[in-house]
Amino acid sequence: MVRFAFALIALSAAGCAVDAADPDLAVDAPPLSESWSIGAAAVNQRWDSGLNVNLSAWQYIHCNLDYGDEYMLTDINVFQEDLAEPADFIARMAGVCREFDLPDPALPRTGAIASKTIFSANFRAGALSAQVPVNNYPIGLQLKVNNGDTYVKDVRILYAPVNAAQTALNLAASSQTSWAIGYAGTTETLSCPAQGVMTGLDLRYDTVEGQIRVLEIHCRALTQP
């Protein structure tokens, strides 16, 4: 009789252990990790001098469209005006697109890069750069423009890390690169919407003066399901 009661208790305990490990009980639990995705629709942010004389056609770099959905615009390389020019401005610009591993919740860079010259006028040799640090993501662009608000003198990139839970960009910890050149002027900010990343850039420049008159960035939503 005592032996039978002990067997029932042991069987009951074993049954409880099986029930506790039942995977059906965790169906509604959140997954341990999620892949990222970049939205297909772009939101453009533009600075426009209002001048439209001698404007070029649109010059651009579209990272996600040209190279793949996982590419963002992380580096901008610029060249100063020719020494004979009386004004300080960007006379040549190139962009660098970097690929990110969207299926990995840590969102690391894969190491793949692609670069493109966006426009070129009469410029001085020697590239100067604004580069987003590793483990950060581009969220906008700041411009230095001249006091008359008619051309672009300098650029720097806004960026943010992913939060500790790896579920969203930590916008409270956002920062910016150094200015590529260091020219003085008026600051204009082109910010992506919250949780958006910069995936491209378009501009139009004065084909006579060599100065950027219109510049806009492309932003796309960076999200997890």
Secondary structure as UniProt FT lines:
FT   HELIX           2..20
FT   HELIX           23..26
FT   TURN            27..28
FT   STRAND          37..38
FT   STRAND          43..48
FT   TURN            53..54
FT   STRAND          59..62
FT   HELIX           63..67
FT   TURN            69..70
FT   STRAND          71..81
FT   TURN            83..84
FT   STRAND          90..100
FT   TURN            102..103
FT   TURN            105..106
FT   STRAND          109..120
FT   STRAND          128..131
FT   TURN            134..135
FT   STRAND          137..145
FT   TURN            147..148
FT   STRAND          152..160
FT   TURN            164..165
FT   HELIX           171..173
FT   STRAND          175..176
FT   STRAND          186..191
FT   TURN            194..195
FT   STRAND          196..206
FT   TURN            207..209
FT   STRAND          212..223
//
